[in-house]
Amino acid sequence: MDEARNILGTSLEPCSMEPLTGWLRDGCCTDAPGDSGRHHVCAVMTEEFLAFSLAAGNDLITPRPEFGFPGLKPGDRWCLCTLRWEEARLAGVAPPVVAQATHAAALELVHLGHLQAHALDSSR
C-alpha cells in the first residue's frame, strides 16, 4: 500500500486528534473508500467559516454525541469536504489550511495555488 501524501508531496500528517477528525476518525484527512464528501482539506476553523457552513446547511457547531461529533469552535482543526472549502474560498471565508495535513487528493478538485494562498505553517 502506498503511503498517503499531502499537497506538498510529502507524507500526510495528522490533522487533529482532539477533536478527532477524518472520515475514518483516525485524525487524518485520508482518501478513504466510501467518502463521497472527499474530506481531504485540513482546515483551522474560524467564526466566519462556521457561520458560512451553518448557513449552507452543515451545522459544524452543535455537538452530536450520537455520531461522536463534539461540535467545533474557532481554532479547532477539522477535515473538510474539499468542495465545501472551495465554496467558502469563492465566498471569501475559506478557513486557513494545514498543507502538511491536507491530502493530495484535494488537488483533483482545488488548485494548489488556492490552497497554498490559505496555508499556515506547520509549527502547531
C-alpha positions as a Markdown table, in Angstrom:
| # | Residue | x | y | z |
|---|---|---|---|---|
| 1 | Met | 0.0 | 0.0 | 0.0 |
| 2 | Asp | 1.3 | 3.5 | -1.0 |
| 3 | Glu | 2.0 | 6.0 | 1.8 |
| 4 | Ala | -0.5 | 8.8 | 1.8 |
| 5 | Arg | 0.8 | 12.1 | 0.5 |
| 6 | Asn | -0.1 | 15.7 | 1.3 |
| 7 | Ile | -0.4 | 18.6 | -1.2 |
| 8 | Leu | 3.3 | 19.3 | -0.7 |
| 9 | Gly | 4.2 | 15.8 | -1.9 |
| 10 | Thr | 5.4 | 14.7 | 1.5 |
| 11 | Ser | 4.0 | 12.2 | 4.0 |
| 12 | Leu | 0.4 | 13.1 | 5.1 |
| 13 | Glu | 0.5 | 14.4 | 8.7 |
| 14 | Pro | -2.4 | 14.1 | 11.2 |
| 15 | Cys | -4.9 | 16.9 | 11.2 |
| 16 | Ser | -6.4 | 16.6 | 14.7 |
| 17 | Met | -6.7 | 14.1 | 17.4 |
| 18 | Glu | -8.8 | 16.4 | 19.6 |
| 19 | Pro | -11.3 | 16.9 | 18.3 |
| 20 | Leu | -10.8 | 13.6 | 16.5 |
| 21 | Thr | -11.3 | 14.2 | 12.8 |
| 22 | Gly | -11.2 | 12.4 | 9.5 |
| 23 | Trp | -13.7 | 10.4 | 7.6 |
| 24 | Leu | -12.3 | 7.3 | 9.4 |
| 25 | Arg | -12.0 | 9.3 | 12.7 |
| 26 | Asp | -8.3 | 8.5 | 12.7 |
| 27 | Gly | -7.1 | 12.1 | 13.0 |
| 28 | Cys | -6.1 | 12.2 | 9.3 |
| 29 | Cys | -7.7 | 13.6 | 6.1 |
| 30 | Thr | -7.3 | 10.2 | 4.5 |
| 31 | Asp | -8.6 | 9.4 | 1.0 |
| 32 | Ala | -11.0 | 6.7 | 2.1 |
| 33 | Pro | -13.4 | 4.4 | 0.2 |
| 34 | Gly | -17.0 | 5.5 | 0.7 |
| 35 | Asp | -16.1 | 9.1 | 1.5 |
| 36 | Ser | -18.3 | 10.8 | -1.1 |
| 37 | Gly | -17.7 | 14.2 | 0.5 |
| 38 | Arg | -14.0 | 13.9 | 0.0 |
| 39 | His | -12.9 | 15.1 | 3.4 |
| 40 | His | -9.3 | 16.0 | 2.3 |
| 41 | Val | -8.7 | 19.5 | 3.4 |
| 42 | Cys | -7.3 | 20.0 | 6.9 |
| 43 | Ala | -8.5 | 23.4 | 8.0 |
| 44 | Val | -8.5 | 25.6 | 11.1 |
| 45 | Met | -12.0 | 26.6 | 11.9 |
| 46 | Thr | -12.9 | 30.3 | 12.0 |
| 47 | Glu | -16.1 | 32.0 | 13.2 |
| 48 | Glu | -16.7 | 33.2 | 9.6 |
| 49 | Phe | -16.4 | 29.7 | 8.1 |
| 50 | Leu | -18.5 | 28.0 | 10.8 |
| 51 | Ala | -21.3 | 30.6 | 10.2 |
| 52 | Phe | -20.9 | 30.1 | 6.4 |
| 53 | Ser | -21.2 | 26.3 | 6.8 |
| 54 | Leu | -24.2 | 26.6 | 9.1 |
| 55 | Ala | -26.0 | 28.9 | 6.5 |
| 56 | Ala | -25.2 | 26.3 | 3.8 |
| 57 | Gly | -26.9 | 23.6 | 5.8 |
| 58 | Asn | -24.0 | 21.9 | 7.5 |
| 59 | Asp | -24.0 | 22.7 | 11.3 |
| 60 | Leu | -20.5 | 22.1 | 12.5 |
| 61 | Ile | -21.1 | 23.9 | 15.7 |
| 62 | Thr | -23.7 | 21.9 | 17.6 |
| 63 | Pro | -22.4 | 18.7 | 19.3 |
| 64 | Arg | -24.0 | 15.5 | 18.1 |
| 65 | Pro | -22.8 | 12.8 | 20.6 |
| 66 | Glu | -24.9 | 10.1 | 18.8 |
| 67 | Phe | -22.5 | 10.5 | 15.9 |
| 68 | Gly | -19.3 | 11.0 | 18.0 |
| 69 | Phe | -19.3 | 14.7 | 16.9 |
| 70 | Pro | -18.2 | 17.1 | 19.6 |
| 71 | Gly | -19.1 | 20.4 | 17.8 |
| 72 | Leu | -16.4 | 22.7 | 16.5 |
| 73 | Lys | -15.2 | 26.1 | 17.7 |
| 74 | Pro | -12.8 | 28.6 | 16.2 |
| 75 | Gly | -9.2 | 27.3 | 16.3 |
| 76 | Asp | -10.2 | 23.6 | 16.0 |
| 77 | Arg | -8.7 | 21.6 | 13.1 |
| 78 | Trp | -11.1 | 19.6 | 11.0 |
| 79 | Cys | -11.0 | 17.6 | 7.8 |
| 80 | Leu | -13.4 | 19.5 | 5.5 |
| 81 | Cys | -15.1 | 18.4 | 2.3 |
| 82 | Thr | -12.8 | 19.7 | -0.5 |
| 83 | Leu | -15.7 | 21.3 | -2.4 |
| 84 | Arg | -17.1 | 23.0 | 0.7 |
| 85 | Trp | -13.7 | 24.5 | 1.3 |
| 86 | Glu | -13.7 | 25.7 | -2.3 |
| 87 | Glu | -17.2 | 27.2 | -1.9 |
| 88 | Ala | -16.0 | 29.1 | 1.1 |
| 89 | Arg | -13.0 | 30.4 | -0.8 |
| 90 | Leu | -15.2 | 31.7 | -3.5 |
| 91 | Ala | -17.4 | 33.3 | -0.9 |
| 92 | Gly | -14.3 | 34.9 | 0.8 |
| 93 | Val | -14.5 | 32.9 | 4.0 |
| 94 | Ala | -12.1 | 30.0 | 3.4 |
| 95 | Pro | -10.6 | 28.8 | 6.7 |
| 96 | Pro | -6.8 | 28.5 | 6.9 |
| 97 | Val | -5.3 | 25.3 | 5.5 |
| 98 | Val | -2.8 | 23.0 | 7.1 |
| 99 | Ala | -0.9 | 21.9 | 4.0 |
| 100 | Gln | 1.1 | 19.1 | 5.7 |
| 101 | Ala | -2.2 | 17.5 | 6.8 |
| 102 | Thr | -4.2 | 18.1 | 3.6 |
| 103 | His | -4.4 | 15.1 | 1.4 |
| 104 | Ala | -3.0 | 15.3 | -2.2 |
| 105 | Ala | -6.4 | 14.1 | -3.5 |
| 106 | Ala | -7.7 | 17.6 | -2.8 |
| 107 | Leu | -5.8 | 18.7 | -5.8 |
| 108 | Glu | -8.2 | 16.8 | -8.0 |
| 109 | Leu | -10.8 | 19.5 | -7.1 |
| 110 | Val | -8.9 | 22.6 | -6.0 |
| 111 | His | -5.9 | 24.4 | -7.5 |
| 112 | Leu | -2.8 | 24.0 | -5.4 |
| 113 | Gly | -2.2 | 27.8 | -5.5 |
| 114 | His | -5.5 | 28.4 | -3.8 |
| 115 | Leu | -4.7 | 26.0 | -1.0 |
| 116 | Gln | -1.2 | 27.5 | -0.6 |
| 117 | Ala | -2.6 | 31.0 | -0.5 |
| 118 | His | -4.5 | 30.0 | 2.6 |
| 119 | Ala | -1.9 | 27.7 | 4.1 |
| 120 | Leu | -0.4 | 28.1 | 7.6 |
| 121 | Asp | 3.0 | 26.9 | 8.6 |
| 122 | Ser | 3.3 | 23.6 | 10.4 |
| 123 | Ser | 4.5 | 24.9 | 13.8 |
| 124 | Arg | 1.4 | 23.7 | 15.6 |
